Amino acid sequence: MPKTRRLEPTAPWVEVTTTAADWKAADPELLAAILAELHVIRAFEETVLDLAGEGLVHGPAHSSIGQEGAAVGSIVGMRSTDAVNGSHRGHHQFLAKALTHVSDGKFDLGAVVTADVQTVLQRTLAEILGLAQGYCSGRGGSMHLQWFEAGALGTNAIVGGGAPLATGNAWSQKRAGTSDITVNYFGDGASQIGSVLESMNLAAAWKLPVCFFIENNLYAVATRIEESVADTRLSVRGQGFSIPAWRVDGMDPLAVHIAMTQAEAVMRSGGGPAVIEAEVYRFFHQNGPYPGSAFGYRSKEEESSWRLRDPLLRVATEMIALGLIDQAGVDSVREQAQSAMREAAAQLTEADPDAIGKRRIRPNLWPDTDFVNVGVRGDASELANARVLEPLEYTGEVVQSKFVEAVAGVMARRMEEDDRIVVLGEDIHRLSGGTNGATKGLAAKYPDRILGTPISENAFAGLAGGMALDGRYRPIIEFMYPDFMWVAADQVFNQIGKARHMFGGVNPVPLVLRTKVAMGSGYGSQHLMDPAGIFATSPGWRIVAASTAADYIGLMNAALQLQDPVLVIEHVDLYSQVDDIPAGDFDYQLPFGKAGIRRVGNDVTVISYLSMVRHALEAVEQTGIDAEVIDLRWLDRASLDFETIGESIRKTNNVLIVEQGAQGTSYGGWLVDELQQRFFDYLDQPIQRVTGGEASPSISRVLERAAIARTEEVVAGLERVRQGWGGR
């Protein structure tokens, strides 16, 4: 018989329940604040449902009615410098943080609604209605509420999507030496999401002060919790990552407050993350003014039993028993909250002249439609005073450098000059500079700023996004291969790329994402993509791609100055290439948005980037065609050098776009459309293209070569162009 012994968890897991003594010992000022915030939030949510019922809320109205106790109990004691983010059902979390911020957690129950509170209510309601005076200028709506000043990082429509961002914010708080904390709110449905679990692991490994707060309302839309998990006590998640966890009745705000106070003690003292599970109940359906029973997935009896546990009723009953208020006082608090909401709604709506008895949004409050694209990216004004150097025109002293040495060199220089820069990625702190040597020497010099991560792209990409949004740090993410971005697609595209615009177009997202194209290396279909086409058609990102070491230095310096997320694409074929770079100079920037003319010509404009620039030059020499070869360098729509491209097209009247990768994710397919819209009148024939095949490159050497483009394919492309102009 084998010997067995019981293994014990390394982190505590407790359930918190209040007693009469806890209520008696509670600070009356705390209880007053809880009661006030509960009623204000309830009145707010009731108003939203009323407006939604009248068709005035465009999109969903995920009310938090019934769940207010968890948000208020956990937030009412927080500092303004503490941070929260939440899910699509986040009105209560946002309001609790905003109300606590403007009141400092203190309320006079005889005058609950101060001018500051009224402003919070009106601006939040305006945001949900999509109006210009909202916190995000109407762009965020119900599911994307952000107010940095109050510590509200932004609610999130992607289930579980906020966990990595909150973890990144907590990293920034810890790194800055504060004792502040971040709380990420999510529901029972998100408790099984990979980004949440990856973030828990990363937070535990790095001891970050983030609380993963689970609002377990028992239903993911209409799917009961028992259908989704084996153990419905979702705080058990903490045990898998050695995170201390608390389970609490979320309908009892004081119990939630006590659990949060205990969790805060761990986080603020450097003990790492916490998990809190509050069992709550949404009184209405997933979205809108009807109960779940109206859709058949819950019974009226179940709903009635939970309504008897209403957190507003619980707090009022306890305070009356303690002699802190009477029923008339409670009724007064509710009436004050309702009156405030009537006033907020009145400021935003008016009688509809075309429909008797109906309201409409006041027409002058809508955002100007010219605002629709403002803030997709910044205006790049931060580069205005940069020292610019154009390597194609440089005549000073040069030294020779391998491309990959320039990568490591410019990052080392910037990290020396800017202690905000932090680099994250898999194995970047090992192997003498990662798998390619791009971080050579950096881990030894900056051990606390070169962060070797677990294999969890979703978590560390989002963590970097949270760091960037915090504003104190400038992260560089290294993705070993572009294909791995699909693992982190939510964070890369839904979060980082959209954050500036979605939350009003104001807050910068200074982040660099480095990755390499490895076509020709034999790594197969899941390692060898070119990401340029995907990023060019995704909002928010700038894209740079260098074909020489000197260009790389200037482009990386610009990328690390921009206040936008920047994709920096490299190519393995270039790493060992030896180039001339300005001697002793790692501080210049390339001119913003300027392409480089690698060869002047008159017959055809050849447009390319990365290693295909060299292949294009070789092909031109082989064919004898007098081609003008343009190295794009800046690839995104907002940065492309249409002036240089247009001048060349007006001269040559023919265009060949050259890239190496697959047709399906092609950058050139997007670029053809842009060029034909701008320069159609100057074209003598349709724009020609050189790409790889439809398939992703395979492992087989011959099939891989057949799937990608190199010099031979560019030669063939040039011959097609020659045939198109009659073969001269």
N, C-alpha and C positions, 0 to 999 in steps of 0.2 A: 504494500500500500504506500503510495506517495505521501509525503508529509505536506500538509497545507497550513497556511496561516492567513488570517484575515488581514487585508491591507486597509489601512485607514487613510481617509483623505487628508491632504496637507493643508487645506484651507477650511475655516469654519463655515458652516451653513446653518442659519438659524431662522426661526420664525418669530416675528415680533407682534405681540397683541397688547393693547392697552388695558389698564385696569382703572377703576374709579380713582385710585391714588394718583395715577398719571395725569388724569384730567384735573384733579385738584391741585397738583403741583405745577401744572403748566402756567406759564406767564400769561396773565390776562391780555396783555398787549399782543402776544402771539396769537391767541385765540381770536381776538378782535380782527386781526389782519387776515386770518384764515377765513373767517365768516364773510368779511367784506369782499375779498377776492373771489370767493366761491359765488357770491350773489352777482357780482359784476360780470363774471364770466358766463354764468347761466343766462343772465339777461341778454348778454351779447349774442350768445348762441341761439337763443329764441328769436332774436331779431333777424339773424342770418337766415334761419329757417323760414320766417315769415316772408322775407324778401325773395328767397328762393322759390317759395310757393307762388309768388307773383311773377316769376320769370325774370327777376332782376339780377340774379346771380348767374353769370355766364360760366357754365362749367359746374363741377361738383360742389356740394356743400357738406363736407364730412364733419358733422357736429360732434362735439365732445360731451354732450349732455349725459350725465351719469358718471363720467370719468374725471370730473374736475378735481376730485379729492386727491388723486395721485399727483397731479401737476402742482397744485397749490401747496400740498403738504411737503413736497420735496423742494420747492423753489422758494417758498416764503422766507426762508432763513439765509438765502444765498447773498453773496456780494454781487455788485454790478460787474465786477471784473471776473467773476465766475461765468462760465459759458454753457449754453444749452443748444442742442439742435434736436429736431424731431422728425416726425413722419408726415404723411399726407393728412392725418387727423391730428393737427397740431395747434389749433387755435388756442386751446387752454394752456398749453405750454408756453406759447409765445406771449399770451396775455399775462400769465402769471409772472413771467420774467420781466416784461415791460412794466407792469403795475408795481412789482416789488422795487424795480429800479427807480421809478418816479416818486414813490412814497417812502423809500428806504425801509419798507416793511412795516410801516406804522400807519394806522388808519383811525380817524375819529369816526365812530359809528354814527354820530349825529350829523356828520358832513363827509360822507364817504367819497363823493365825487368832486375832487378838486379840479382846478383848471387843467392841471397836467394829466390827471386821469381822463378827463373828457377828451383831451387831445389824443391820447393813446387810443381811446375807443373809436373816435372818428377816423383817425388815420388808418387803423386796422380794418375797420369796416370799408373804408374807401379802397384799400388794397384788395379786399375780397371782391368788391364790385368792379375792380379793374380801372380805378380812377387815378388821375395824375397825382393827387395829394397823398396817395398811399405810400407806405414805407419803401416800396420797390417801384414807385411810379406807375403802379397798375400792372406791371409785367408778371409779378409773382402770383397774384391772386390768392385763392384759399390755401393752396398747397405749398407755396414758396414764400414764407414770411421771414424777413430778416431785418434786424435792427442792431447793428454792431455795438452802438453806444450802450445799449442795455445788456449786452452779452448774449443776444439772440443770433446765433450763427446762421440760421436759415433752416426752415422745415423742408421736407424732401418728399417728392412724389414717388421715388423709387423705393420699394420696400427694402429696408436694410441699407439703403444707399448712404445714409448719414453716418454710419458707424466708423468707417475709415477716416472721414473728415474730422469727426470729434476726436478720434485718437491722435490725429495730427495736431489739432489745436492743443490737446493735453501735452504732447511732446514739446510744443513751443512754450507752454506755461512752465513746464519743468525746466527746460533749458534756460529760460529767462530768470530762473531762481525765485519764482513766486511760489506762494502756497495756494494758488487758485486751482480750481477744478473745472472739468467739463463733464456735462451729463448728456448722454445720447439716449433719447427716448424712442422706443419702437414697440411694436405690438407682438402678440403671440405668433402671428404669421411670419414675422421677420426673424424669429428666434431660431429658425432652421436655415436661414440664408447664409451662404458661404462668406459674404463680406463681413457679416457680424461675427461669425466664429473666427475668421482670420484676424479680425481686429482685436478680439478678446485675447488671442494667443500673443499677438504682437505687443499689446498693452501689458500683459502679464510678464512677458520676457524682458521688456524694457522698463517695467515698474512705472507706468504712466498714470497720472491722476485723472482717470476717466471712469465714470460710472455708466455701466450699461443698464439702463432702466427699462424693464419690461412691463408694459401695460398689458397684462393678460386679461383681455376682455372676452375670452373664451371662443371667439368666432373670428375667422379670417373670411370676411364677407359673410358667407353662409355656411362655411365649413367649420364644424365643431372641433375643438381642440383635440378631443379623443381620436378623431379621424387622422390626425397629423403626426402625433407623437406617442411614444410608449409611456413616458412619464410626463404627466401634465403639470408637474411642478417645474416650471421652466427655469427657475433659479438654479436647478441642478446643473445648468450649463457651466456655472462657475467652477464646479468640481473638476471638470475636464481640463481646466487651465490653471488650477491652484489659485483661483480668485475667490476671496471671501464673498459670501452671498447672504442676502436677507430676503425672506418671504414675508409679505405683509398684506393685510386687508386694505385694499386701496380705497374702500368706501369709508375708511376711518382716517381722515387727514392727519390727526395727531400721531397715529401709529406710523404713518408714512414719514412724518417729520422726524420721529424718534429714530426710525431705521436710517434715514438719510443722515442724521446727525452722527450716528455711529459709523456709517460708511465714510462720511467726510473726515472723521478723525483718522481713518486709515489713509485716505488719499492725501490729505494735507500734510501728513507727517512723513511722506515718502514711501508709504507701504505699497503703493501700486494701485491697480484698479479695484473696482467693486462691482458686484451685480446686485440689483434690487428687482424683485418681482412683486408688483402690486396687482392683486386680483381686483379687477374693476368690471364694469358692465356699461356698454353703450345702450342707452335707452331707445335709440332709434336705429334704423337700418344703416347699412354701410354709408349711404348717401341719401340725404333728403329728409322730409318731415314725417315719414311713416315708420311705425315700429317693425321690428323684424318679423313679428307674428303675421303681419300683413302679407309677407312673402312665403310663409309656410315653414320656415326653418326653425322657428322658436314658438313656444306656446305662450298664450296670454298669461297663464298661471306663473310661468317662469319669470316673465317680465314684471308681473305684479310683485312677486316676492323680492326681486331686486330693487324695485322702486321704494319698498319699505326701508331699504338700507341707504337711501339717498344721502350722499355726504353732506348736503346742505341741511337736511333734517337732523342728521347725527350731531353736527356741531352745534346747531341751535338748541337741541334738546339738552346737551351737556352744559352749555353755557347758561341756559335757564335754570337748570338744577343747581348750578354753582352760584346763582344770584348775580351773574355778570350782565344779564340782559333779561328783558321780559318779552312776551310774544309781540307786544306792540312795537318794541324796539327792533325785533327781527323783521316784522312787517315793514317797518320804516326803511331798513337797509334794502329790502327787496324793492320797495317803491323808488328809492333813490337810484338804484341801478337801472330799473326799467325806465325811469324818467330820463336818465342820461342817454339811454339807447334811443328813446324816442327823439331826443334832441339831435343825436348823431345822425339818425336816419333822415330827419327833417332837413338837415344841412346838405344832404347828398341827393335827396329826391324831391320831387314836386308833383303836383297833380298833373295827370296826363290830359292835355287838352283834347286829345282824340278819343279818349275812353273814359266815360263817366265812372267815378269811383275807383279809378286805377291810379297808380303812381308810375312815374318814370324817373330814370336818372336825369339829374340836371345836365342839360347838353353841354354847358360850358366847362364841366368837370372832367370830361373825357380827355385822355392824353392826345396831343397833336399827332396826327398820323405820320408827320415827318420824323417822329421820334422812333419809328418802328425798327430801324436798323442802327440807331445810335447806341454805341457801347457794346457792339458785338466784340470789338477789340478796342483798345485805347487808340489815341491819335499819334502815338510814337513821338510825342513832343519831348519825352525824356531823353531822346537821342540828340536833341538839337545842339548841345554844346560838346558833343563827342569829338575826340581827335580822330579824324578820318584819314585812312591811308588806302590808296588803290594800288594793290600789288602789280597790276598790269602797267602802271605808270611809274613805279618806284625805281629810282636809279641809285639808291644808296648802297651801303655795304650789306652783303647778304652772307648767310651761312647755310649749309645744307642740313636738312633734318628729315628724318622719316615722318610721314604723316602722323602715325600714332604717337610719336614723341611730341609733336606739336599739340596733339589732343591733351596729353598729360601736362605739357608745359603751360598751356594757357589756363587750364583749370588750376594748376598749382599757383600761378601768378594771381589769379582772381581770388583764390581762397586766402592767399597771403594779404591781399589788400582789403578784402571784404569778409569779415567774420560772420556775416549772415548766411554765407553759402554753406549748404549741407548737401552731401551726396549720398543717395540711397540706391541699393541694388544688390543683387545676388552675387556673392563672391568678390565684390569689388575691394574688400579689405584683405583678401588673400591672393595667392598665386602671383605675387609681385606686380599687382596692378590689375587684378581681374583676369578674365579669360583672354583679353587681347593686350593688356598692358596700358589701358587707357587711364588708369588711376595709379600709375607707377609712382611710388614714393609718397603718396598722399596719406595713406593709412598711418604710417609711422610718424608723420609730421602733424597730422590732425586726427588723432584716434577717436575723438568724440564728435567729429564731423564727417567721417567716412563710415557710414552705417551699413554694415553687411546685414542683409535682411533674410528672414526665412523665405522659402519658396512660396510666396503668397502675394502675387502681383496685384490683386485687387486691393489688399490691405495696404501695401506700402505705396502704391500709386495714390490711393485716397489719402493716406497719411500725409504724403507730400502735398496734396491738394489742400488739406487742412492747415498745414504749415504756411503755405503761400497765402491763403485767405487771412490767416492771423496777421500777416504783415511784418512780423519781426524777422522772418527768415526767408531765404531764397533757395528753395530746394532744386537739386539736379537729380532726376531719376534716370537710372540706367536700366533699360530693358535689354537683356542679352540678345534677343532676337525680336524683330517687329511682330511676328506671329503671336508672341506671348501677350501682346496688347489686347487680344480678343478675350483673354482671361480677365483682364481689367477693363473691359470696354465700358462698363457703366461709369467707373471713376474717370476714365480718360475722356469720354465723349459726353455723357450726361451730366457729369459733375464739373470737372475742371474746365472743359471747353465751354460750357454754357453758363458758368457761375456769374461772370461779370454782367452779361446781358440780362439774364433771368432775374437777377436781384436789383435791377435798375440801371445798370450800365456805369456804375460809379466805382465800385470797389475793385482794385486791381488783383490780378492773379499772377504774380511773378514766379514762373516755374519753367524749368527747362527739362525736356524729356529727350535723352540721347538713346539712339539705337542704331544698329548696323544692318545693312543689306548684305547677305552672305551668299548670293547666287554664285554657283561655281564651286562651292565648298563641299558639296556632297551630303548636306544635312537633310535634304528631302523636303517634302511638301509642307511640313509644319514649322519650318525654320527659315524659309528663304524668300519671304515676300518683300516687296517694296511698298512701304506704307504711304507714299506721297499722295496717291490718288484718293485714298480713304480720308486722309486728313484735309486735303484740299476741298473736299465736299462736305466737311463737318464744320459747324460754326465755332468761332472763337480762337482757333489755333493759328499761329504764324508758323511758317515752315522754312528752314534753311538747309541747304545741301552744298557742301564744298567739294570741288574737284582737285584742289591743291591745298597743301599745308598752310601756305600764307593766307589763302582765303579762309581756311578754317579758323585761324586765330581771330581774324577780323569779324567773322560771323558769330563765333562763340562769345566774343566780348559784347557784341550788340545784343545777342540773345540774353545775356546776363544783365543787361541794362534795361531791357524792355519790361513793361509792367503787364505783359500778356504771357500766357503759356506759349512756349516755343518748342516745336519739334525740330531736333537737330539730327539729320540723317547722315550716317557715315556708310562707307562701303569697305568690306574686308580687302578688296583688291587694292585699295588705296593705302592701307595701313603700312605696308612695307615700301611704298613708293617714296623715293628721295626727291625732295623739292628744295628750291631756294626760299628762305624766309628772311625777313629783315633782321639783321644781326642785333641780338640783345633786346628785341622789342616784342613784348607780348601784350602791349597795352592799347594798340590801335583798334579801331572799328572799320569794317568795310562800309562804304557809303550805303545808307539805308535804301533798300529797294532798287539797287542798281545791278543790272546784269553785267557780265563781262564778255566782251567780244574777243574770242580766242583766235579768230582768223577773219580778216576782212575779205569780202568777195562780192560778186555782182549777180551770180546766176540763181542762187537758191539760199534761203535762210534756213539753216539747220539749228534746231533748238534742242538743248539737252541739259543734263545735270549729272552730278556724281561721276562715276567711272566711265559712263558712256560718252562723256565729253572727249576723252582720249580716243575712244573707239571711233567717234565721229571724225576726229582730225585724221586718224589713220585712213579711214575710208575715203575722205576727200582727196588725200594724196594719191591713193590707189586709182581713183577714177579720173583724176585730172579735172574735175569739175570745179569751177571757180565759186566755191561756196563760202558764205559768211556763217561762221559757227558761233552761236551765242550760248554761253554758260549762264543759266538762269540765276543760280545762287539763292535768290529769294523766290519761294514757290507759291505762297498763299495769295489769294485773290487781292487782298489789301496791300500786299508788298511787291507784287510782280511789276517788272519794269516794262510796262506796255509802251512807253515812249521809245526805248531802244529797239524793242521788237517791231513796233510799227514803222519806225524809220527804215529798218532793214527790209521789211516787207514791201514798202513803197518803192524801194530800190530794186529788189530782186523779183518781186511778183510771184514767187514760189516758196512753199514752206514744207519742210520735212521735220517732224517732231520725233525725237529719238529717245527711247527708254528701253530698259532691259527686261522689265517684269511682265507679268501675265496681262492679257487683254482685259480680263474682267475687273480688276482693281486698278486699271490704268489711270495714270495722271494725264497722259496725252489725250485721252478721250474727252476729258473735261476741258483741257486747254484748247482743243480744236474748236469747240463751241464758242469759247471766249474770243478767240482770234477771228473766227468767221463773222461774228456779230460786229466786231470793230473794224475789220479790214477787208471785208468781202469784195469791195469795189476794186481793190488793188491786186486781187488774186487772178492769175492766168489759168489756174487749174485747181481742183480740190486739194485741200491740204493732205499731204501724204504722211504716213506714220510708220515707224519701226517699233515693234513691241516683241515681247515673247509670245508664246502660244497661249491657248485657252487654259491649259492645265498648269497646275503648280509644278515646279521642278521636282523631278523624281530623284531617288538615290542613285540609280544607274547612271554612270558617267555619260553614256551616249544619249540617254533620254533627258538627262538634265541639260546637256548642251543643246539638244533639239528644242527645249522648252524656253530658252532664254535668248536674248539678242546680244551680239557682239559685233566686231568689225565687219564680218561677212554680211550680216543682215543689214547693216547700214549701207554697205556698198550696193546691195540689191535695192534698197530704198532710194538711193541717189539715182540709180539707173531708171527706176520707175518715174522719178521726177523728170529725168532727161527725156524719156519717151513722151512725157506729157507736154513738153514744150516743142516737140518735133525733132528731137535728137540732135540739135545743133552742138 
